[in-house]
Amino acid sequence: MNKILQTMSGSFAGQVIDLLPVNLRARVHGQGLCLDRGLSKKFVLKLAQTKEELEGCFRLLHDEYVEAGFTQPDPSGLRVTLHHALPTTSVLMCCYESTVVGTVSLIRENKLGFPMQHAFDLGEVFKMGGNVAEVSGLAISKQYRAHKKRILMPMLKFLYEYAEYRFDTRHLVIVTHPRDMGFYECLLCFKRLSPHRVKHYDFVNGAPAVGAHLDLVQAKETFYQKYGNLSADKNLYHYFTAASLPNCQFPHRRFHTTTDPVMTPGLIDYFFRQRTKLFSGLASREIQLLHTLYDLPEYKQYLPLLPAIVQREKEPDSTHRRFPVRCPAWLRISDPKVGHSVALTVYECSETIFCAHCEYPLQVGAQGEAEVDLGEHEHCTLPVEILRRGKHSDRVIMLRVLDNTGEQGRMWLKFVRAINHAATGADLEDATRFCDDVSPLAPEQSLS
């Protein structure tokens, strides 16, 4: 029986698995699952950052998708999408020595929307609150298919940790072929999205597709109930939440930022103008978005020209752009009735405004001092006022910086302006060079 199930799982007959009872589907996809933590040191899981690493990922994705019928061959030999150009997209990779053998992309919520939103409704996911990210472009080299599960599970663990602890993500959404849905649904506890199945999904050459969602907060309890009492080689709860995998190499960050932009002007030019012609067919709105995201002189020569009508319009003031972060903070209210500090997590900031999650509801209009942990050995203390609570939660607050002068204020401005002007995460290592003239600015006029 076990051999029959294994054969079904890996063949054309696997499409039938979707019709089986849940317990039998789980048995099929659980066959052969072995959480081997003794992965060779020659395998490394990391963020793709260099031209060679990114090209290896895009080539692998192209070759595997062409073979699976998910895309037509491209003259470049690469599969690159506009979402890969965004600073809020991270390409993760598994390499064996210097060869890319696995890749997966994590796309953060952005003004382009998610690729899957053309076919699937994410409204219910957004209502739950918390950051959303789409898992996209998963591919494993055919040369390593004999070791697929040995590579796949470490890749998923790396993705899980990166998404939750580095990308500040609560919800993962994914689109997959129906024959693979059982793996995500039965083993990884994803829940199907509406519609439950799309017959022709354009993003993968018209193949059928199923969308699914995983709440990473709820997943811990679900994993514990399902796997908590199993042996170590089957215990996905311990594997995802507690086990250490030395093969995982997370990018260094000077500050508590939540994205890892890697697209330098040279990489933008190479992947989107030289190796592919992706920039040549963009819509006006997409071009405008690129110019907004890469509002630095060194990028302009490599971006598509803005339409004439847009060039004539007055450019929006970018002085108070807000940036995603994940900074621990403590708020001391200037009220004798509140005799202790309130823990905060700052998730978005500008020069004069920041938004935070708080451990319990706080009064609008209250003033005090916020001590914010900015990164490695860097913090500042600022006088603040609570402007308002969140629309959907009274444990979300917006605070205004009352005074950004003095040494503490300069430290805050240095932090925000460095994030604003740094093209890549590596640029933040020398943040001071962006802040030669750190002078305070007027408060924001709009709180929208």
N, C-alpha and C positions, 0 to 999 in steps of 0.2 A: 504493500500500500504506500509506504513512504517513497519508494522509487517512482511510483506512478504520480504521486503528488509533486515530486521534484521535477519530473518531466513536464507536467502541465504548467508549472510555474515558469519554466524557461522556454516554452515553445508557443506556436500559434494558438494552441489550445488554451493558453493562459487567458485569452479573452473571455473564455467561459467562466473563469474563476469569479468574475464580477457578479455572476448570478447565484453563486453558492451561498449557503447560510454563513453568517458572520463567523461563528466558531470554526467552521471548516476552512473559510478563507484565511483566518488567522493561522491555522495549522499549516496550510500550504505555504504561506509567506514566511512562516517561522522555521521552515525546514532549512537546515544548514546554517542558521544564525549562530555565529560563535564570536563573542566579543573578545578577540585575541588582543591583549594589550602589549604583546611582545612584538609589535611591528618593527621591522628592521630600521635602524637609524638612518639608512639611506633614503627612507621616505620622509619627506618634510612637508608639512602643511603650513601655508603662509599666505599673506596678501601678495598678489602679483603687482609689482611696482615698476620694474624696468621694462624697456622696450622688448627685450628678449623674452621675459616672462609673460608679458601680455600677448605677444605674438604667438607664443606657444599655446596659450589658452585659447585664443581666437582660432588658431589653426585646428587644434584638437576638436573644438566645438563644431567647426565647419565640417570636418571629415566625418565625425560621428553622426551629425544631423543629416548629412547627405546620404550616408549609408542607411540610415533609418527611414529616409524618405521625408524628413521634416523640413528640408530646404533644398533648393536647386543649387548646383555647383556655382560658385562665384569665381570669376577670373583671378581674384586676389588670393583665393585659397583660404580666406578668413571669413568667419561669421562675426560681424560687428554691427551693433545697432546704435541708434542715437542715444539710448539710455547709457551705453558705455561711455559716452562723452561727458556725462553729468558727474560733478564732484561728489554727489551723494550716492554713487554706485560703487560697490567694491567687488572686485574679481578675486575670488579665492582659488587657490591652486594646491594640488598635491603633486610633488615632483619626486622622481627617483633619480638620485644624483642630480644631473642638470637637465633631465628630460621631464617635461610636463606630462603626467599620466592621468590627471583628473582635474576638473575645474567646475566651479559653480559661481554664479553671480548673485549678489544681494542688492536689490534695488530699493532704496528708501523712497517714501512718499515724496512726490515732487510735482511741479506744475505741469509736466507732461502727462501725468497720470501713470498708472502701471500698464504694461503691455496687455495684461489679462483683462483690463477693464473694458476693452472693446467687446468682450464676450460674456463676462461674468459680473454680477452685481455685488459690490463690496460694501453696500450701504450698511448692512447689519454689523459688519466688522468695525467700520468707522464709529458707529454708535457706542461701541463698548469702551471707547477711549484708549489712549496709548498709541505709540508709534506703530505703523504698519510697514512691513517690508516684503517684497515679492522675491521668492527664490526662483531663479531663472538660469537657463543655460547649464544644466548639469550634464556632464559628459565624462566618461571614463574610457581610456584608450583600449582598443580591442586587443592589444598585445597583453593587457593585464586582466582580461575578462575572466581568466581562470582564478584570479584572486579578487574578483569584483567585490565580494562582500568584505574582504579584508581591507580593501581600500575605501569602499563606500561608507562603512560605519565610522571610521575615523574622520572622513570628510564631513559627515553629518554632525559628529560631535564638535568638530572645529567650527562648523557653521552655527550650531546651537549656542556655543559659548560666545562666539564673535557677535552674533545677533543680539543676544540678551545683555551681555556685559560690556561690549564695546560699541555696538550700534544703537544701544538704548531702544531696543525693539520689544514690543509686547506681543504683536501678532505677526505670524508668518502666513503668507498666502502662496499658493503654488498651483500650476497647471501641469497636468501630466496625461499621458496616454491612458485610456481606460484599462489596458492590460496591466499597468503598473500601479493603478490606484490602490489596489488591495494592500500593497506594501506600506504606503503612507497611511492608509486608513486603519488597517488592522495592527500593524506593528508600531507606528509612530503616532497613532491616535488623532490624526487629522480628521476634520469633519467636512463633508461635502458642501459646496456652495450651490446656490441657485443660479442658473439652471444646473441640474445634476450632471448633464452631459451635453456637449456641443458637437454636432456631427462634423462641422468643417471649421477648424480653427486656423485663421489666416496666418497667425504668427509662426505656425509650424507647417506651412505649405498645405493647409486644408485638411490636416489629419484630425481625427476625432480627439476630443479632449475633455478632461474632467477637472474642475477647480475644487480646491480644498483650503481649509484654514486651521491653524493651530494657535491657541492662546497659550503663550509660554508661561504665564502665571498659573493657569489652571493645569497645565501639562504636568507640573511637578506632582500634584496630588494624584492625577490620573496614572502617571508612570508608577508611582509608589504602590497604588492599589493593584495594578496589573502585574508589576514585575518585582516589587519589593521583597518578596519571599523566595525568589528564584535564585539559582546558583549564579556565581559571578559571571560565567560565560553567557548567561541569558538575561542578566539583570540590567535592563536598559535604564531603570531609574538611577542606579548607582553610576552607571557608565556616563550618563549625560550630566548628572548633577554633582558628582563627587570625585569620580575617577580622574587621575592625572595622566595625560598622554604627552610624554616628552617630545614627540614629533611635532607638536603644535608650536608655532612661533608667531606670537602676536606682535604687531608693529608697535614700536615705541612712540609714546606721545608725551610731549612736554606739558601740555595743558589737558584739562578734562573735556576735550572735544569728543564728538560722537561720530565723526566721519573721517575717512582717510583718503582725501583727494590725491590722485597720483598723476593726473593728466597735465603735464607741463606743456608749454607752447610747442615744443618740439614733438611731443607725443601726439598732440592734437593734429599737427601738420602731417605727421607720418601715417597715422591710422585712418584719418578721415579725409585727407586730400591726396596723399601719395598712393598708399596701398589700396584704398577704396575711394569711391566717388560719393560717399554717403552725403556729404554736405551739399552736393550739387542739386539735390532734389527736395530740399526742405521747404516747408510752408513758412509763410511770413511769421506766424506766431512762434514757430520753433526757432527761427533765426533770432527773433527778439529775445527769447529766453536764453539762448546761448550768450548773447551780448550782455544780458543782465547778470548771468552767473560768472562770466569771465570779464568783468568790468575793469580790466587792467591793460595798460598800453601794449605790453608784450604779447598779448593774445590777439589783438585786433587784426593784425595782418593775416592771421590764419583762419579767421572766422568768415562765414559768408557775409557779403555786404548787406547792410540793412536796406530794406526797401526805401525808396526816396521819400514816400509819405511819412515813414517813421522817422527818418533823419530830420525832417522839418519840424516834427513835434518836439516840444520841450521835454528833455530827459527828466525822469523822476529823480527827486532828491534821494541819494543813497546814503546820506549821512547817518541815518538811524536804522539801517538794515539790522534785522535780528538774526542771530546765529544759534544753531542747535549745540548745546553743551550738556554736560552731566556733572555739575559741581556740587559737592556736599556743602552745606551752609548751616549757620545757626543764627536765629533771630532773637534778639533781646528786646522785648517790648518796653517802652518807657511808661510802665504802669506798675505801681507797687503791688497790685493784685496778681500780676504775673511774675512770679519770683524765680523763674528758670528760663533757660534758652529753649526755643522751639526749633526742632530739626527741620531743615528744608532740603530739597534737592532742586537746584536751579537747572531748568531744562532749555531755556531760551534767553538770550541776552542781547541788549544793544548798549549804546553808550550811556543812556539815561534811564532805561527800563530793563527789568528782567522778570521772568515768570518762573514760578516754582511750585512744586508739590510740598504741602506741609502736613505734619503728622495729625493735626486736628484743626477745625475751622478757626479762623482768626477774624477780628473785627476790622471792617473796612474803615480807613481813616487813621488807624493806629500807627504810631511812629516808633522808631527804635533804631538799633544798630544791627546790621547784617554782617557777619563774618563769613566770607566766601573763600573756600579752598579752590584756587585756580588751577593748580597742577603741582608738579614736583617742587616742593620747598617754596611755593609762592601762594600768598593769600593776601586778602585786603579786608578792611573793616570800613563799612560805608553807612552813613545816616540814610534811612529809607522811610518811606510811607507806603502803606498798603492802599493801592488805588481801587482794586475791585477783586471779586472772586470770579472763578471760572463759570462759564455758562452751564456746564453739565456737572460740575463738582464743586462743593464748597471747600474742598481741600486743595484747590488750585488757586493761587493768588498772583496778582500782578503788582509789582512794587516799583516805585520811582526812586531813583537816587537823588537825594536832596542836595548833595554837595559832592561834586567830583573834582574839587581842587585839593591841594595839599598832596603829600606823598602817597597816602592811601588811594586818593582819587586818581592820581597818575598811574598807579599800579593797575587799577581797573581799566582805565582808558588804554593802557598799553596792551592789556589782555584782549580787549574787544577789537582794537584796531589791528593787532597782529593777525587775528582770525580773519578780519576783513581783507587784509592785503596779501596774506600768504596764499600763494598759488597751490601749494601742496602741503601735506603734513610735514614733510621734511623741512620746509621753510620756517616752521615755527620753532625749530631748534635754535634759530638766531633771530628771535622775535624782536630784539631791540632795534634792529636795523630798519624796521617799519615804523618806529616810533621816535624819530629824532625830534619831532616837534609835537609833543603830547600836551595839548592845551584843552581845557574843558570847553564844551559847547553848550548851547542853549537847550533846555528841555524839549522833548518831543511835543509836537502840537496835536498829533493824532494818536489815539490809543487803540485804534481798530486793528 
